[in-house]
Amino acid sequence: MNLTTEPWIPVVWNDGHHDRVSLRNAFARGHEIRDLAVRPHERIALMRLLICVTQAALDGPNDYGDWLVCRDRIAPAALDYLTKWQPAFELFGDKQRFLQVADLKLVKADDESEGNSVSKLDLALATGNNTTLFDNAGGTDREFTPAELALALLAFQCFSPCGTIGVALWNSKPTAGWKSYPKVKPGQSDHAPCLAGNTLHALLRGGNLLETIRLNLLTKETVALFVPGNAWGKPVWEQLPASPSDDSAAKTFLGRFVPLARAIRLNEDGQTMILANGLKYPAFPGWREPTATIKTRERNGQPERAVLSVSLDRAPWRELHALAVKRVGQETNGGPVALQNLASDQPFDLWVGGLVAAGNGKLEDVVEAVFHVPAGMLTEPCQRAYEQGVDYAEKTSWRLGAAVVTYFKELGDDIGRPDARKRKRQIQRKSAAQFWTDVEREVGLLLAAVEQPAASWGETDWGRAVRRAARQALDAACPHDTPRQMRAYALALQTLTRPPREDSNDKPEEETNHE
């Protein structure tokens, strides 16, 4: 199967029907394709591939002026490029393969089988290091079409989690993480580049796939601002590494865009593979991913710059003020680098998403969202106002948590006691889940409010929506049918509606993970 000519990319056409297209058709008919029809991590991986092919084909754009006029050149240049490099996009065969290592030999440890199931490539399946969170068919035999394998392989190279991994010989040299060489013993792997730091990725979204690709292209001038040594480079298929130590591609812009984080060789049966460590990719602050957002956070009482992570406790809309910062540099904070392509008076659609992995490498969940962002959010005053609006909602959430404690304490059930900590957290989580779900539906009011600021948040439609959501969550958490319940509810309502204090300890120990 050749990825340039055979259909494997799931898409939605402008008329609404679903289909799969080849790489060539993704460019040739990109103006007819409304969007990709894939899961969040697959979208990120596919967009990185499409952008990488385009940037390599154009060898640019060079600067902003070049970017403004490059749209009509994208498809012809990409098609010519794919014709030239078509042999590098084979999924099977004796010659060069897409994102696979040619001379890779399995070295079996005592506790290893003869090979790994290709089901490990699908990060949503219960296999290998993954639990049944996404899939209840673990342990059963699975079959994959070549199209499914191609997409899974691409996404796995971008998002494979850390953990124990097999070892192999790559051109007779031990793969990375094989610390016991020559003794055969499983090795250890780091997160692949797109999963490092649980990065929350962000992409500009256009009216069709071709426009989405164009919006996310980066000029050489912009790349020079954040890539160490201004290393433009070449895609990995143009300069395949000869060994695990041949990591020059991992330190260039295009060489890293479609990574070779794992050394993989699919067996011809399409059911098993050799799997070991691939190239080692530096993470932030050694490297800034173009789709990542960098912000300052407090760690051990000290400020530090860090990648904005996917969070199950904090929905992406609460970070939109950081995502919209139009600034790029090796030592600066800022949102996705592609924001540099936007004019200051240009509203835009922003897709955000990513995978959440625990410290042991087990995947927990996926997150994605789409925002229609007004142009004003690219300015610092609107970003600051938006952050204040989020803060208003968060303080209301904290008071809701305190109000619930007040209610139960009045009924003789003091969940604020140290020994009732677990129960308190469960009760507060339930009420917070309803609150944040209702508030998220009203984010449009917050975006409208930041462009027309009022004297106080309480006077805005956003402020009223936040208070209404808090009251409804309190009503659901605190029944008030009997006289005793009504008295407890009245005290809880006083706690909820009191003005916030700077020294308030109302913040729950752990916010809901159902925002």
BAZABA-48474 format. One record per residue (C-alpha): residue number from 0; residue in three letters; x, y, z. Coordinates in steps of 0.5 Angstrom, whole numbers, plus 500, padded with zeros to 3 digits. Layout:
<sites>
{site NUM,'ala',{X,Y,Z}}
...
</sites>
This chain:
<sites>
{site 0,'met',{500,500,500}}
{site 1,'asn',{503,507,498}}
{site 2,'leu',{500,513,502}}
{site 3,'thr',{501,518,497}}
{site 4,'thr',{496,514,492}}
{site 5,'glu',{491,509,497}}
{site 6,'pro',{486,512,501}}
{site 7,'trp',{487,512,508}}
{site 8,'ile',{486,519,511}}
{site 9,'pro',{478,520,514}}
{site 10,'val',{475,526,512}}
{site 11,'val',{468,530,511}}
{site 12,'trp',{467,533,504}}
{site 13,'asn',{463,539,504}}
{site 14,'asp',{457,536,502}}
{site 15,'gly',{457,532,509}}
{site 16,'his',{459,525,507}}
{site 17,'his',{465,521,510}}
{site 18,'asp',{470,518,506}}
{site 19,'arg',{478,516,506}}
{site 20,'val',{483,520,501}}
{site 21,'ser',{490,519,499}}
{site 22,'leu',{495,524,501}}
{site 23,'arg',{495,526,494}}
{site 24,'asn',{487,527,494}}
{site 25,'ala',{488,531,501}}
{site 26,'phe',{492,536,497}}
{site 27,'ala',{489,536,490}}
{site 28,'arg',{481,536,493}}
{site 29,'gly',{483,540,499}}
{site 30,'his',{478,545,497}}
{site 31,'glu',{473,540,497}}
{site 32,'ile',{474,537,504}}
{site 33,'arg',{471,540,510}}
{site 34,'asp',{475,537,515}}
{site 35,'leu',{479,531,518}}
{site 36,'ala',{474,526,521}}
{site 37,'val',{479,523,526}}
{site 38,'arg',{480,523,534}}
{site 39,'pro',{484,529,537}}
{site 40,'his',{491,525,537}}
{site 41,'glu',{490,523,530}}
{site 42,'arg',{488,530,528}}
{site 43,'ile',{494,533,531}}
{site 44,'ala',{499,527,527}}
{site 45,'leu',{495,528,521}}
{site 46,'met',{496,536,521}}
{site 47,'arg',{503,535,522}}
{site 48,'leu',{504,531,516}}
{site 49,'leu',{500,535,511}}
{site 50,'ile',{504,541,514}}
{site 51,'cys',{510,538,513}}
{site 52,'val',{509,536,506}}
{site 53,'thr',{507,543,504}}
{site 54,'gln',{513,546,508}}
{site 55,'ala',{518,541,505}}
{site 56,'ala',{515,542,498}}
{site 57,'leu',{515,550,498}}
{site 58,'asp',{521,550,502}}
{site 59,'gly',{518,556,505}}
{site 60,'pro',{514,560,505}}
{site 61,'asn',{520,565,506}}
{site 62,'asp',{516,571,510}}
{site 63,'tyr',{509,574,511}}
{site 64,'gly',{509,576,504}}
{site 65,'asp',{510,570,501}}
{site 66,'trp',{505,566,506}}
{site 67,'leu',{500,571,504}}
{site 68,'val',{500,569,496}}
{site 69,'cys',{502,562,497}}
{site 70,'arg',{495,559,497}}
{site 71,'asp',{495,557,490}}
{site 72,'arg',{502,554,490}}
{site 73,'ile',{500,549,495}}
{site 74,'ala',{497,543,492}}
{site 75,'pro',{501,543,485}}
{site 76,'ala',{508,544,489}}
{site 77,'ala',{505,538,494}}
{site 78,'leu',{503,534,488}}
{site 79,'asp',{510,534,485}}
{site 80,'tyr',{513,533,492}}
{site 81,'leu',{509,527,493}}
{site 82,'thr',{511,524,486}}
{site 83,'lys',{518,525,487}}
{site 84,'trp',{518,522,494}}
{site 85,'gln',{513,517,493}}
{site 86,'pro',{517,511,494}}
{site 87,'ala',{518,513,501}}
{site 88,'phe',{511,513,503}}
{site 89,'glu',{510,505,502}}
{site 90,'leu',{507,501,508}}
{site 91,'phe',{510,495,507}}
{site 92,'gly',{515,492,502}}
{site 93,'asp',{523,491,502}}
{site 94,'lys',{525,498,500}}
{site 95,'gln',{524,504,504}}
{site 96,'arg',{518,505,508}}
{site 97,'phe',{514,510,512}}
{site 98,'leu',{516,512,519}}
{site 99,'gln',{519,505,519}}
{site 100,'val',{526,502,520}}
{site 101,'ala',{529,498,515}}
{site 102,'asp',{535,494,518}}
{site 103,'leu',{531,492,525}}
{site 104,'lys',{532,486,528}}
{site 105,'leu',{528,483,534}}
{site 106,'val',{532,481,540}}
{site 107,'lys',{528,477,545}}
{site 108,'ala',{528,478,553}}
{site 109,'asp',{526,472,557}}
{site 110,'asp',{519,475,558}}
{site 111,'glu',{518,477,551}}
{site 112,'ser',{514,474,546}}
{site 113,'glu',{516,473,538}}
{site 114,'gly',{513,480,537}}
{site 115,'asn',{509,485,539}}
{site 116,'ser',{501,486,536}}
{site 117,'val',{500,492,532}}
{site 118,'ser',{494,493,536}}
{site 119,'lys',{499,497,540}}
{site 120,'leu',{499,502,535}}
{site 121,'asp',{492,504,536}}
{site 122,'leu',{493,508,543}}
{site 123,'ala',{485,508,544}}
{site 124,'leu',{485,500,545}}
{site 125,'ala',{486,496,551}}
{site 126,'thr',{493,493,549}}
{site 127,'gly',{500,493,552}}
{site 128,'asn',{500,499,557}}
{site 129,'asn',{493,501,556}}
{site 130,'thr',{487,500,560}}
{site 131,'thr',{480,498,558}}
{site 132,'leu',{478,505,559}}
{site 133,'phe',{477,506,552}}
{site 134,'asp',{476,499,550}}
{site 135,'asn',{473,493,553}}
{site 136,'ala',{475,488,547}}
{site 137,'gly',{483,487,550}}
{site 138,'gly',{485,480,549}}
{site 139,'thr',{482,479,543}}
{site 140,'asp',{485,478,536}}
{site 141,'arg',{484,484,532}}
{site 142,'glu',{485,485,525}}
{site 143,'phe',{487,492,522}}
{site 144,'thr',{486,494,514}}
{site 145,'pro',{493,497,511}}
{site 146,'ala',{489,504,512}}
{site 147,'glu',{488,503,519}}
{site 148,'leu',{495,501,520}}
{site 149,'ala',{498,507,517}}
{site 150,'leu',{494,512,521}}
{site 151,'ala',{495,508,527}}
{site 152,'leu',{503,508,526}}
{site 153,'leu',{503,516,524}}
{site 154,'ala',{499,517,531}}
{site 155,'phe',{503,513,535}}
{site 156,'gln',{510,516,533}}
{site 157,'cys',{507,522,535}}
{site 158,'phe',{504,520,541}}
{site 159,'ser',{507,514,544}}
{site 160,'pro',{507,514,552}}
{site 161,'cys',{513,513,556}}
{site 162,'gly',{514,506,559}}
{site 163,'thr',{518,499,559}}
{site 164,'ile',{519,498,551}}
{site 165,'gly',{522,492,547}}
{site 166,'val',{530,492,545}}
{site 167,'ala',{532,491,538}}
{site 168,'leu',{538,492,534}}
{site 169,'trp',{538,498,529}}
{site 170,'asn',{543,497,524}}
{site 171,'ser',{547,492,529}}
{site 172,'lys',{547,498,534}}
{site 173,'pro',{542,497,540}}
{site 174,'thr',{536,502,541}}
{site 175,'ala',{536,507,546}}
{site 176,'gly',{534,505,553}}
{site 177,'trp',{537,498,552}}
{site 178,'lys',{542,500,558}}
{site 179,'ser',{543,492,560}}
{site 180,'tyr',{547,491,553}}
{site 181,'pro',{549,486,551}}
{site 182,'lys',{545,483,556}}
{site 183,'val',{538,482,553}}
{site 184,'lys',{533,486,558}}
{site 185,'pro',{527,491,556}}
{site 186,'gly',{529,498,556}}
{site 187,'gln',{525,504,558}}
{site 188,'ser',{522,510,553}}
{site 189,'asp',{520,517,554}}
{site 190,'his',{514,520,551}}
{site 191,'ala',{514,522,544}}
{site 192,'pro',{514,529,542}}
{site 193,'cys',{507,531,542}}
{site 194,'leu',{505,527,549}}
{site 195,'ala',{511,530,552}}
{site 196,'gly',{508,535,558}}
{site 197,'asn',{501,533,556}}
{site 198,'thr',{501,538,551}}
{site 199,'leu',{495,542,549}}
{site 200,'his',{496,543,542}}
{site 201,'ala',{492,548,538}}
{site 202,'leu',{491,549,531}}
{site 203,'leu',{488,554,527}}
{site 204,'arg',{482,552,523}}
{site 205,'gly',{480,554,516}}
{site 206,'gly',{473,553,512}}
{site 207,'asn',{476,547,508}}
{site 208,'leu',{482,543,509}}
{site 209,'leu',{487,546,504}}
{site 210,'glu',{485,553,508}}
{site 211,'thr',{487,550,514}}
{site 212,'ile',{493,547,512}}
{site 213,'arg',{495,554,509}}
{site 214,'leu',{493,558,516}}
{site 215,'asn',{498,553,520}}
{site 216,'leu',{504,554,515}}
{site 217,'leu',{510,557,519}}
{site 218,'thr',{515,562,515}}
{site 219,'lys',{522,561,515}}
{site 220,'glu',{523,568,518}}
{site 221,'thr',{518,566,524}}
{site 222,'val',{521,559,525}}
{site 223,'ala',{528,563,526}}
{site 224,'leu',{525,566,532}}
{site 225,'phe',{524,560,536}}
{site 226,'val',{528,554,533}}
{site 227,'pro',{535,553,536}}
{site 228,'gly',{540,555,531}}
{site 229,'asn',{535,557,526}}
{site 230,'ala',{535,549,523}}
{site 231,'trp',{530,548,518}}
{site 232,'gly',{532,541,516}}
{site 233,'lys',{528,536,512}}
{site 234,'pro',{523,531,513}}
{site 235,'val',{525,524,516}}
{site 236,'trp',{523,521,510}}
{site 237,'glu',{528,525,506}}
{site 238,'gln',{534,523,511}}
{site 239,'leu',{533,517,514}}
{site 240,'pro',{537,516,521}}
{site 241,'ala',{542,510,520}}
{site 242,'ser',{542,508,527}}
{site 243,'pro',{539,511,534}}
{site 244,'ser',{545,516,535}}
{site 245,'asp',{544,519,528}}
{site 246,'asp',{539,524,531}}
{site 247,'ser',{540,530,527}}
{site 248,'ala',{533,530,524}}
{site 249,'ala',{530,531,531}}
{site 250,'lys',{534,537,532}}
{site 251,'thr',{531,541,526}}
{site 252,'phe',{524,544,525}}
{site 253,'leu',{522,539,519}}
{site 254,'gly',{526,533,521}}
{site 255,'arg',{522,533,528}}
{site 256,'phe',{515,535,525}}
{site 257,'val',{513,528,523}}
{site 258,'pro',{518,524,528}}
{site 259,'leu',{521,517,529}}
{site 260,'ala',{520,516,536}}
{site 261,'arg',{520,509,536}}
{site 262,'ala',{524,504,532}}
{site 263,'ile',{518,500,528}}
{site 264,'arg',{518,495,523}}
{site 265,'leu',{511,492,521}}
{site 266,'asn',{511,484,519}}
{site 267,'glu',{508,482,512}}
{site 268,'asp',{502,479,516}}
{site 269,'gly',{500,486,518}}
{site 270,'gln',{499,483,525}}
{site 271,'thr',{505,483,529}}
{site 272,'met',{511,488,529}}
{site 273,'ile',{518,489,532}}
{site 274,'leu',{518,495,537}}
{site 275,'ala',{523,499,540}}
{site 276,'asn',{526,506,542}}
{site 277,'gly',{527,511,536}}
{site 278,'leu',{530,517,536}}
{site 279,'lys',{531,522,542}}
{site 280,'tyr',{527,528,542}}
{site 281,'pro',{529,534,546}}
{site 282,'ala',{523,537,550}}
{site 283,'phe',{521,544,553}}
{site 284,'pro',{525,548,554}}
{site 285,'gly',{530,545,550}}
{site 286,'trp',{525,545,544}}
{site 287,'arg',{518,549,543}}
{site 288,'glu',{513,545,539}}
{site 289,'pro',{510,550,534}}
{site 290,'thr',{502,548,536}}
{site 291,'ala',{504,548,544}}
{site 292,'thr',{502,554,548}}
{site 293,'ile',{508,557,553}}
{site 294,'lys',{505,560,560}}
{site 295,'thr',{508,562,566}}
{site 296,'arg',{506,558,572}}
{site 297,'glu',{508,558,580}}
{site 298,'arg',{512,552,582}}
{site 299,'asn',{515,551,589}}
{site 300,'gly',{513,558,590}}
{site 301,'gln',{517,561,584}}
{site 302,'pro',{515,563,577}}
{site 303,'glu',{517,558,571}}
{site 304,'arg',{515,558,564}}
{site 305,'ala',{512,551,562}}
{site 306,'val',{508,548,557}}
{site 307,'leu',{500,549,557}}
{site 308,'ser',{498,542,559}}
{site 309,'val',{492,538,557}}
{site 310,'ser',{488,538,564}}
{site 311,'leu',{482,534,566}}
{site 312,'asp',{480,539,572}}
{site 313,'arg',{481,545,567}}
{site 314,'ala',{477,545,561}}
{site 315,'pro',{481,549,555}}
{site 316,'trp',{476,555,555}}
{site 317,'arg',{479,557,561}}
{site 318,'glu',{486,558,558}}
{site 319,'leu',{484,561,552}}
{site 320,'his',{487,568,554}}
{site 321,'ala',{494,564,554}}
{site 322,'leu',{492,561,548}}
{site 323,'ala',{491,567,544}}
{site 324,'val',{497,571,546}}
{site 325,'lys',{501,572,539}}
{site 326,'arg',{508,572,541}}
{site 327,'val',{514,567,539}}
{site 328,'gly',{521,567,541}}
{site 329,'gln',{526,562,545}}
{site 330,'glu',{525,566,551}}
{site 331,'thr',{518,568,551}}
{site 332,'asn',{511,566,553}}
{site 333,'gly',{505,565,547}}
{site 334,'gly',{500,561,544}}
{site 335,'pro',{501,557,538}}
{site 336,'val',{506,560,533}}
{site 337,'ala',{501,560,527}}
{site 338,'leu',{498,566,530}}
{site 339,'gln',{503,570,527}}
{site 340,'asn',{499,569,521}}
{site 341,'leu',{493,573,523}}
{site 342,'ala',{492,580,522}}
{site 343,'ser',{490,584,529}}
{site 344,'asp',{483,585,526}}
{site 345,'gln',{482,578,524}}
{site 346,'pro',{477,573,528}}
{site 347,'phe',{479,566,527}}
{site 348,'asp',{477,559,529}}
{site 349,'leu',{482,555,534}}
{site 350,'trp',{482,548,535}}
{site 351,'val',{485,545,541}}
{site 352,'gly',{486,538,544}}
{site 353,'gly',{491,533,546}}
{site 354,'leu',{492,526,550}}
{site 355,'val',{492,526,558}}
{site 356,'ala',{498,521,560}}
{site 357,'ala',{499,519,568}}
{site 358,'gly',{506,519,570}}
{site 359,'asn',{507,512,569}}
{site 360,'gly',{505,513,562}}
{site 361,'lys',{498,510,562}}
{site 362,'leu',{493,514,558}}
{site 363,'glu',{487,517,561}}
{site 364,'asp',{483,521,557}}
{site 365,'val',{483,525,550}}
{site 366,'val',{481,533,550}}
{site 367,'glu',{478,537,544}}
{site 368,'ala',{475,543,543}}
{site 369,'val',{473,549,538}}
{site 370,'phe',{473,556,539}}
{site 371,'his',{470,562,535}}
{site 372,'val',{475,567,537}}
{site 373,'pro',{474,575,536}}
{site 374,'ala',{480,579,534}}
{site 375,'gly',{480,583,540}}
{site 376,'met',{482,577,544}}
{site 377,'leu',{489,578,540}}
{site 378,'thr',{490,584,544}}
{site 379,'glu',{493,584,551}}
{site 380,'pro',{487,588,554}}
{site 381,'cys',{482,583,552}}
{site 382,'gln',{486,577,554}}
{site 383,'arg',{487,580,561}}
{site 384,'ala',{479,581,561}}
{site 385,'tyr',{478,574,559}}
{site 386,'glu',{482,572,565}}
{site 387,'gln',{479,576,570}}
{site 388,'gly',{472,573,567}}
{site 389,'val',{475,566,568}}
{site 390,'asp',{477,568,575}}
{site 391,'tyr',{470,570,577}}
{site 392,'ala',{467,564,575}}
{site 393,'glu',{473,560,579}}
{site 394,'lys',{472,564,585}}
{site 395,'thr',{464,563,585}}
{site 396,'ser',{466,555,584}}
{site 397,'trp',{470,556,590}}
{site 398,'arg',{464,559,594}}
{site 399,'leu',{460,553,592}}
{site 400,'gly',{464,548,595}}
{site 401,'ala',{464,552,601}}
{site 402,'ala',{457,553,601}}
{site 403,'val',{456,545,600}}
{site 404,'val',{460,544,606}}
{site 405,'thr',{456,549,610}}
{site 406,'tyr',{450,546,608}}
{site 407,'phe',{452,539,611}}
{site 408,'lys',{455,542,617}}
{site 409,'glu',{448,545,619}}
{site 410,'leu',{445,538,618}}
{site 411,'gly',{450,535,623}}
{site 412,'asp',{454,532,618}}
{site 413,'asp',{461,536,618}}
{site 414,'ile',{464,534,612}}
{site 415,'gly',{470,539,613}}
{site 416,'arg',{473,534,618}}
{site 417,'pro',{480,532,616}}
{site 418,'asp',{477,524,617}}
{site 419,'ala',{471,526,612}}
{site 420,'arg',{476,529,607}}
{site 421,'lys',{474,524,601}}
{site 422,'arg',{467,524,602}}
{site 423,'lys',{467,532,602}}
{site 424,'arg',{471,531,595}}
{site 425,'gln',{466,527,592}}
{site 426,'ile',{460,531,594}}
{site 427,'gln',{464,538,592}}
{site 428,'arg',{466,534,585}}
{site 429,'lys',{459,533,584}}
{site 430,'ser',{456,540,585}}
{site 431,'ala',{462,543,581}}
{site 432,'ala',{461,538,575}}
{site 433,'gln',{454,541,574}}
{site 434,'phe',{457,548,575}}
{site 435,'trp',{462,548,570}}
{site 436,'thr',{458,544,565}}
{site 437,'asp',{453,549,565}}
{site 438,'val',{458,555,565}}
{site 439,'glu',{462,552,559}}
{site 440,'arg',{455,553,555}}
{site 441,'glu',{455,560,556}}
{site 442,'val',{463,562,554}}
{site 443,'gly',{460,566,548}}
{site 444,'leu',{458,571,553}}
{site 445,'leu',{465,571,556}}
{site 446,'leu',{468,573,550}}
{site 447,'ala',{462,578,548}}
{site 448,'ala',{464,581,555}}
{site 449,'val',{471,582,554}}
{site 450,'glu',{470,587,548}}
{site 451,'gln',{465,591,552}}
{site 452,'pro',{467,591,559}}
{site 453,'ala',{463,593,564}}
{site 454,'ala',{464,596,571}}
{site 455,'ser',{464,589,575}}
{site 456,'trp',{463,582,572}}
{site 457,'gly',{457,582,576}}
{site 458,'glu',{453,587,572}}
{site 459,'thr',{455,583,565}}
{site 460,'asp',{451,577,562}}
{site 461,'trp',{457,573,564}}
{site 462,'gly',{457,574,571}}
{site 463,'arg',{449,573,571}}
{site 464,'ala',{450,566,568}}
{site 465,'val',{455,564,573}}
{site 466,'arg',{451,566,579}}
{site 467,'arg',{445,562,576}}
{site 468,'ala',{449,556,574}}
{site 469,'ala',{452,556,582}}
{site 470,'arg',{445,557,584}}
{site 471,'gln',{442,551,580}}
{site 472,'ala',{448,547,582}}
{site 473,'leu',{447,548,590}}
{site 474,'asp',{440,547,589}}
{site 475,'ala',{441,540,586}}
{site 476,'ala',{446,538,591}}
{site 477,'cys',{443,541,597}}
{site 478,'pro',{435,539,598}}
{site 479,'his',{431,544,602}}
{site 480,'asp',{424,540,603}}
{site 481,'thr',{424,540,611}}
{site 482,'pro',{424,546,615}}
{site 483,'arg',{431,543,618}}
{site 484,'gln',{434,543,610}}
{site 485,'met',{431,550,609}}
{site 486,'arg',{435,553,615}}
{site 487,'ala',{441,549,612}}
{site 488,'tyr',{440,551,605}}
{site 489,'ala',{439,559,607}}
{site 490,'leu',{446,558,611}}
{site 491,'ala',{449,555,605}}
{site 492,'leu',{446,561,600}}
{site 493,'gln',{449,566,605}}
{site 494,'thr',{456,563,604}}
{site 495,'leu',{455,562,596}}
{site 496,'thr',{453,570,595}}
{site 497,'arg',{458,573,600}}
{site 498,'pro',{463,577,596}}
{site 499,'pro',{469,574,595}}
{site 500,'arg',{475,575,600}}
{site 501,'glu',{482,575,598}}
{site 502,'asp',{484,570,603}}
{site 503,'ser',{479,566,602}}
{site 504,'asn',{480,558,603}}
{site 505,'asp',{474,556,600}}
{site 506,'lys',{478,553,594}}
{site 507,'pro',{476,545,594}}
{site 508,'glu',{482,541,594}}
{site 509,'glu',{481,538,588}}
{site 510,'glu',{476,540,582}}
{site 511,'thr',{472,536,578}}
{site 512,'asn',{474,532,572}}
{site 513,'his',{468,533,568}}
{site 514,'glu',{468,540,566}}
</sites>
